[in-house]
Amino acid sequence: MTQCAVAGRVVCFVVFCAMFAMSVHGQPRFKNWDTLKNQRHGFSIGYPNDVFEQKLPPTTDEGGIFFSKDGKAKLLVGAFANEGGNSLTDYREFLLTEHYAGAIIDYAPLRKRWFVLSGIRNDEMFYERVSFTCGGKLINSWAMLYPVAERKMYDRVVEAVARKYTPGEGQTGTCD
């Protein structure tokens, strides 16, 4: 192997190591997690308790609201019976027109049993994940709302929370 080839490999290795170090160290680490497990509907969601806290006790057994320590961001989670028998696409359209009218949607995958709506409305980012379980009889949802100015950090929180969310299927997991 020539000296140029060896030098090229060394440079590539150094660049790779530097990029890896920046990606690992450039992201916030969330060390302390709490998990909300909903007994009634069976969903669970993990959230970093160094970012969010439940300032008020829940008023129902359908979910909860968590606030960032500075009060600028919210994490909402819950589930409820689909009493109207809405389809997934009908419920998605309802959210788009009633909750996110005028928003700029930048991420909106739609699958067989779930969808995400994410974007910007006014100066606020939103990410909402909705899952239909129990043959569409139960609607599970979590949403995070946060300032656009803090998007870089909260986008990482969204990614981390998404990995720690499991939609529910009733108290016993059998759509009871």
TORGUVO-21021 format. One line per field, with one value per residue: residue number from 1; x, y, z of N, C-alpha, C in turn. Coordinates in steps of 0.2 Angstrom, whole numbers, plus 5000, padded with zeros to 4 digits. Example, Ala and Ser with C-alpha at 12.3 -4.5 7.8 and 13.67 -1.06 7.14 Angstrom:
n	c(1, 2)
n_xx	c(5066, 5064)
n_yy	c(4972, 4989)
n_zz	c(5039, 5035)
ca_xx	c(5062, 5068)
ca_yy	c(4978, 4995)
ca_zz	c(5039, 5036)
c_xx	c(5066, 5064)
c_yy	c(4984, 5000)
c_zz	c(5039, 5039)
This chain:
n	c(1, 2, 3, 4, 5, 6, 7, 8, 9, 10, 11, 12, 13, 14, 15, 16, 17, 18, 19, 20, 21, 22, 23, 24, 25, 26, 27, 28, 29, 30, 31, 32, 33, 34, 35, 36, 37, 38, 39, 40, 41, 42, 43, 44, 45, 46, 47, 48, 49, 50, 51, 52, 53, 54, 55, 56, 57, 58, 59, 60, 61, 62, 63, 64, 65, 66, 67, 68, 69, 70, 71, 72, 73, 74, 75, 76, 77, 78, 79, 80, 81, 82, 83, 84, 85, 86, 87, 88, 89, 90, 91, 92, 93, 94, 95, 96, 97, 98, 99, 100, 101, 102, 103, 104, 105, 106, 107, 108, 109, 110, 111, 112, 113, 114, 115, 116, 117, 118, 119, 120, 121, 122, 123, 124, 125, 126, 127, 128, 129, 130, 131, 132, 133, 134, 135, 136, 137, 138, 139, 140, 141, 142, 143, 144, 145, 146, 147, 148, 149, 150, 151, 152, 153, 154, 155, 156, 157, 158, 159, 160, 161, 162, 163, 164, 165, 166, 167, 168, 169, 170, 171, 172, 173, 174, 175, 176)
n_xx	c(5004, 5003, 5010, 5001, 4989, 4988, 4989, 4977, 4967, 4969, 4966, 4952, 4948, 4950, 4942, 4929, 4929, 4929, 4917, 4908, 4910, 4906, 4892, 4888, 4891, 4885, 4872, 4858, 4858, 4847, 4845, 4837, 4822, 4804, 4790, 4774, 4761, 4746, 4732, 4719, 4718, 4729, 4740, 4758, 4770, 4786, 4796, 4808, 4812, 4820, 4816, 4802, 4788, 4774, 4764, 4751, 4739, 4731, 4715, 4707, 4705, 4711, 4723, 4737, 4745, 4760, 4772, 4786, 4800, 4802, 4790, 4787, 4785, 4774, 4769, 4757, 4746, 4736, 4721, 4706, 4689, 4683, 4670, 4662, 4664, 4674, 4684, 4702, 4707, 4697, 4697, 4710, 4709, 4700, 4708, 4717, 4709, 4703, 4712, 4724, 4723, 4729, 4742, 4759, 4763, 4775, 4779, 4770, 4766, 4755, 4748, 4742, 4736, 4740, 4745, 4755, 4756, 4765, 4772, 4772, 4764, 4759, 4771, 4775, 4780, 4773, 4770, 4761, 4756, 4745, 4736, 4726, 4718, 4712, 4703, 4700, 4692, 4697, 4706, 4722, 4734, 4748, 4756, 4767, 4771, 4780, 4792, 4797, 4809, 4816, 4818, 4828, 4833, 4821, 4816, 4824, 4820, 4807, 4810, 4816, 4806, 4796, 4801, 4799, 4785, 4770, 4756, 4739, 4729, 4717, 4714, 4719, 4726, 4719, 4709, 4698)
n_yy	c(4994, 5011, 5026, 5037, 5031, 5025, 5037, 5043, 5034, 5035, 5049, 5048, 5039, 5047, 5058, 5052, 5047, 5060, 5065, 5056, 5058, 5071, 5069, 5061, 5069, 5081, 5080, 5082, 5073, 5062, 5057, 5054, 5046, 5044, 5034, 5034, 5024, 5019, 5013, 5011, 5011, 5005, 5010, 5016, 5028, 5034, 5048, 5061, 5066, 5076, 5086, 5086, 5088, 5083, 5094, 5096, 5086, 5072, 5075, 5066, 5048, 5046, 5050, 5062, 5078, 5085, 5097, 5107, 5111, 5125, 5129, 5132, 5121, 5107, 5091, 5080, 5066, 5053, 5042, 5037, 5031, 5028, 5034, 5039, 5031, 5035, 5034, 5031, 5040, 5050, 5055, 5060, 5070, 5078, 5083, 5090, 5101, 5106, 5107, 5110, 5120, 5130, 5128, 5124, 5109, 5098, 5084, 5070, 5055, 5042, 5027, 5010, 5009, 5020, 5037, 5052, 5069, 5083, 5099, 5117, 5129, 5146, 5152, 5139, 5123, 5107, 5090, 5076, 5060, 5047, 5033, 5020, 5007, 4991, 4987, 4999, 5005, 5011, 5026, 5031, 5043, 5055, 5070, 5083, 5100, 5114, 5128, 5135, 5141, 5133, 5121, 5112, 5106, 5100, 5093, 5082, 5077, 5073, 5062, 5053, 5051, 5045, 5033, 5027, 5024, 5016, 5011, 5008, 4994, 4992, 4987, 4974, 4971, 4965, 4972, 4975)
n_zz	c(5000, 4996, 5002, 5001, 5000, 5013, 5021, 5016, 5021, 5035, 5037, 5033, 5043, 5055, 5052, 5052, 5066, 5072, 5068, 5073, 5087, 5088, 5085, 5096, 5107, 5105, 5107, 5118, 5133, 5141, 5156, 5167, 5169, 5169, 5170, 5164, 5167, 5161, 5169, 5166, 5151, 5147, 5140, 5139, 5143, 5142, 5149, 5150, 5166, 5169, 5160, 5159, 5170, 5180, 5185, 5190, 5197, 5188, 5181, 5176, 5172, 5160, 5155, 5155, 5158, 5156, 5160, 5154, 5164, 5163, 5159, 5146, 5137, 5133, 5136, 5131, 5135, 5132, 5131, 5124, 5122, 5106, 5103, 5093, 5082, 5073, 5058, 5055, 5046, 5045, 5058, 5058, 5049, 5056, 5067, 5059, 5054, 5065, 5076, 5071, 5061, 5048, 5050, 5046, 5040, 5042, 5043, 5041, 5042, 5037, 5042, 5043, 5056, 5063, 5064, 5062, 5065, 5062, 5064, 5062, 5070, 5072, 5083, 5088, 5089, 5085, 5088, 5085, 5089, 5084, 5088, 5083, 5092, 5097, 5086, 5081, 5091, 5102, 5105, 5105, 5110, 5110, 5112, 5109, 5112, 5109, 5109, 5094, 5094, 5102, 5095, 5091, 5103, 5108, 5098, 5099, 5111, 5108, 5099, 5108, 5117, 5108, 5106, 5118, 5120, 5121, 5114, 5121, 5125, 5133, 5150, 5152, 5141, 5131, 5125, 5133)
ca_xx	c(5000, 5007, 5009, 4995, 4983, 4988, 4987, 4970, 4963, 4970, 4962, 4945, 4946, 4950, 4935, 4924, 4929, 4927, 4909, 4905, 4911, 4901, 4885, 4886, 4892, 4881, 4865, 4857, 4857, 4841, 4847, 4832, 4816, 4799, 4785, 4767, 4757, 4739, 4729, 4712, 4718, 4735, 4746, 4763, 4775, 4792, 4797, 4813, 4809, 4824, 4813, 4795, 4785, 4767, 4763, 4745, 4737, 4727, 4708, 4703, 4710, 4712, 4729, 4740, 4748, 4766, 4775, 4793, 4802, 4801, 4783, 4786, 4783, 4769, 4768, 4750, 4746, 4729, 4717, 4698, 4684, 4681, 4662, 4659, 4666, 4678, 4690, 4708, 4708, 4692, 4700, 4716, 4706, 4697, 4713, 4720, 4705, 4701, 4718, 4730, 4721, 4734, 4749, 4763, 4764, 4782, 4780, 4764, 4765, 4749, 4749, 4736, 4733, 4742, 4747, 4758, 4755, 4770, 4774, 4773, 4758, 4762, 4778, 4775, 4781, 4769, 4771, 4756, 4756, 4738, 4736, 4719, 4719, 4706, 4699, 4697, 4687, 4701, 4711, 4728, 4737, 4752, 4758, 4772, 4771, 4786, 4793, 4801, 4816, 4820, 4816, 4834, 4833, 4814, 4816, 4828, 4815, 4802, 4813, 4817, 4799, 4793, 4804, 4797, 4778, 4767, 4748, 4736, 4723, 4713, 4717, 4722, 4729, 4715, 4704, 4693)
ca_yy	c(5000, 5017, 5031, 5041, 5026, 5024, 5043, 5043, 5030, 5038, 5055, 5045, 5037, 5053, 5062, 5047, 5048, 5067, 5066, 5052, 5061, 5077, 5067, 5059, 5074, 5087, 5079, 5081, 5066, 5062, 5052, 5052, 5045, 5042, 5031, 5034, 5018, 5020, 5007, 5010, 5010, 5001, 5013, 5018, 5032, 5037, 5055, 5063, 5070, 5082, 5090, 5087, 5086, 5083, 5099, 5095, 5079, 5071, 5076, 5060, 5042, 5045, 5053, 5067, 5083, 5087, 5104, 5108, 5115, 5132, 5130, 5133, 5116, 5103, 5084, 5078, 5059, 5050, 5037, 5037, 5027, 5031, 5033, 5041, 5027, 5038, 5031, 5034, 5046, 5055, 5058, 5064, 5077, 5082, 5086, 5095, 5106, 5109, 5109, 5113, 5124, 5136, 5125, 5121, 5102, 5096, 5077, 5067, 5048, 5039, 5020, 5007, 5010, 5026, 5043, 5057, 5076, 5087, 5105, 5123, 5134, 5152, 5151, 5133, 5116, 5102, 5083, 5072, 5053, 5045, 5026, 5016, 5000, 4987, 4987, 5006, 5007, 5015, 5031, 5033, 5049, 5059, 5076, 5088, 5106, 5117, 5134, 5134, 5143, 5127, 5115, 5108, 5102, 5097, 5087, 5076, 5074, 5069, 5056, 5049, 5049, 5041, 5026, 5024, 5025, 5010, 5012, 5003, 4989, 4991, 4985, 4968, 4971, 4961, 4977, 4974)
ca_zz	c(5000, 4995, 5008, 4999, 5002, 5020, 5023, 5015, 5026, 5041, 5036, 5033, 5050, 5059, 5051, 5055, 5073, 5074, 5067, 5078, 5093, 5088, 5085, 5102, 5112, 5103, 5108, 5125, 5136, 5146, 5161, 5172, 5166, 5173, 5165, 5165, 5164, 5162, 5171, 5162, 5144, 5145, 5137, 5143, 5139, 5146, 5148, 5154, 5171, 5170, 5156, 5160, 5176, 5181, 5190, 5193, 5197, 5183, 5183, 5174, 5172, 5153, 5153, 5159, 5155, 5159, 5158, 5155, 5170, 5162, 5157, 5139, 5133, 5136, 5134, 5133, 5133, 5134, 5127, 5125, 5118, 5099, 5103, 5086, 5077, 5067, 5055, 5056, 5041, 5048, 5064, 5056, 5046, 5061, 5070, 5055, 5053, 5072, 5080, 5067, 5055, 5046, 5052, 5041, 5041, 5039, 5044, 5042, 5039, 5038, 5042, 5044, 5063, 5066, 5060, 5065, 5062, 5065, 5060, 5065, 5071, 5075, 5085, 5091, 5085, 5088, 5086, 5088, 5087, 5086, 5086, 5084, 5094, 5098, 5080, 5080, 5097, 5107, 5102, 5110, 5107, 5114, 5108, 5112, 5110, 5111, 5106, 5088, 5095, 5106, 5091, 5091, 5109, 5109, 5093, 5102, 5116, 5104, 5096, 5113, 5120, 5104, 5107, 5125, 5120, 5119, 5114, 5125, 5122, 5138, 5156, 5152, 5135, 5127, 5123, 5138)
c_xx	c(5005, 5005, 5003, 4989, 4982, 4986, 4979, 4965, 4963, 4966, 4954, 4943, 4946, 4944, 4929, 4923, 4927, 4919, 4906, 4905, 4906, 4894, 4883, 4886, 4888, 4874, 4864, 4856, 4851, 4843, 4842, 4825, 4811, 4794, 4778, 4764, 4750, 4735, 4722, 4713, 4724, 4741, 4752, 4767, 4780, 4794, 4803, 4811, 4814, 4821, 4806, 4793, 4778, 4766, 4756, 4743, 4732, 4719, 4704, 4708, 4711, 4719, 4732, 4743, 4754, 4769, 4783, 4794, 4801, 4794, 4782, 4784, 4778, 4770, 4761, 4749, 4739, 4727, 4710, 4695, 4683, 4673, 4659, 4660, 4670, 4683, 4696, 4709, 4703, 4695, 4706, 4714, 4703, 4702, 4716, 4716, 4703, 4707, 4724, 4729, 4727, 4741, 4752, 4765, 4771, 4783, 4773, 4763, 4758, 4750, 4742, 4732, 4736, 4744, 4751, 4757, 4761, 4771, 4774, 4766, 4760, 4769, 4779, 4776, 4776, 4771, 4766, 4756, 4749, 4738, 4729, 4721, 4712, 4701, 4696, 4693, 4691, 4706, 4716, 4732, 4742, 4754, 4763, 4771, 4776, 4788, 4798, 4808, 4820, 4819, 4822, 4834, 4827, 4813, 4819, 4823, 4810, 4804, 4814, 4811, 4796, 4795, 4801, 4789, 4775, 4759, 4745, 4730, 4719, 4717, 4721, 4726, 4725, 4709, 4697, 4689)
c_yy	c(5006, 5022, 5035, 5037, 5026, 5031, 5045, 5040, 5033, 5044, 5053, 5043, 5042, 5057, 5058, 5048, 5055, 5068, 5062, 5055, 5067, 5075, 5065, 5064, 5080, 5086, 5079, 5074, 5067, 5056, 5050, 5052, 5042, 5039, 5031, 5028, 5019, 5014, 5006, 5008, 5006, 5004, 5015, 5023, 5034, 5044, 5057, 5068, 5076, 5087, 5092, 5085, 5087, 5088, 5099, 5088, 5078, 5072, 5070, 5054, 5041, 5047, 5058, 5072, 5085, 5093, 5103, 5112, 5122, 5134, 5132, 5128, 5111, 5096, 5082, 5070, 5057, 5045, 5038, 5033, 5031, 5030, 5035, 5036, 5030, 5033, 5034, 5041, 5052, 5059, 5062, 5071, 5081, 5086, 5092, 5101, 5110, 5111, 5112, 5117, 5129, 5134, 5123, 5114, 5100, 5088, 5074, 5060, 5046, 5031, 5017, 5008, 5016, 5031, 5048, 5064, 5080, 5093, 5111, 5127, 5140, 5151, 5144, 5127, 5112, 5095, 5079, 5065, 5050, 5037, 5023, 5009, 4997, 4988, 4994, 5009, 5011, 5020, 5033, 5039, 5052, 5064, 5080, 5094, 5110, 5123, 5132, 5136, 5138, 5121, 5110, 5103, 5097, 5092, 5081, 5073, 5070, 5062, 5051, 5046, 5044, 5034, 5023, 5024, 5018, 5011, 5007, 4999, 4987, 4988, 4979, 4967, 4967, 4965, 4976, 4980)
c_zz	c(5000, 5001, 5007, 5002, 5009, 5023, 5022, 5020, 5033, 5042, 5037, 5040, 5055, 5058, 5053, 5063, 5076, 5073, 5072, 5085, 5094, 5089, 5092, 5108, 5111, 5105, 5116, 5127, 5141, 5150, 5165, 5169, 5171, 5167, 5168, 5162, 5166, 5163, 5167, 5155, 5142, 5142, 5142, 5139, 5144, 5144, 5152, 5159, 5173, 5165, 5158, 5167, 5176, 5186, 5193, 5192, 5191, 5185, 5181, 5174, 5164, 5151, 5158, 5155, 5159, 5156, 5159, 5161, 5169, 5160, 5150, 5134, 5136, 5132, 5136, 5131, 5136, 5129, 5129, 5120, 5111, 5099, 5097, 5081, 5071, 5064, 5056, 5052, 5043, 5054, 5063, 5053, 5051, 5065, 5065, 5054, 5060, 5076, 5077, 5061, 5054, 5048, 5046, 5043, 5038, 5039, 5045, 5039, 5041, 5037, 5043, 5050, 5066, 5061, 5065, 5061, 5066, 5061, 5065, 5065, 5075, 5077, 5089, 5087, 5089, 5084, 5089, 5085, 5089, 5084, 5088, 5086, 5095, 5092, 5079, 5086, 5102, 5103, 5107, 5106, 5112, 5109, 5112, 5108, 5113, 5107, 5100, 5090, 5099, 5102, 5092, 5097, 5109, 5104, 5095, 5107, 5113, 5102, 5102, 5116, 5115, 5104, 5114, 5125, 5117, 5119, 5118, 5122, 5128, 5145, 5156, 5146, 5130, 5125, 5127, 5139)
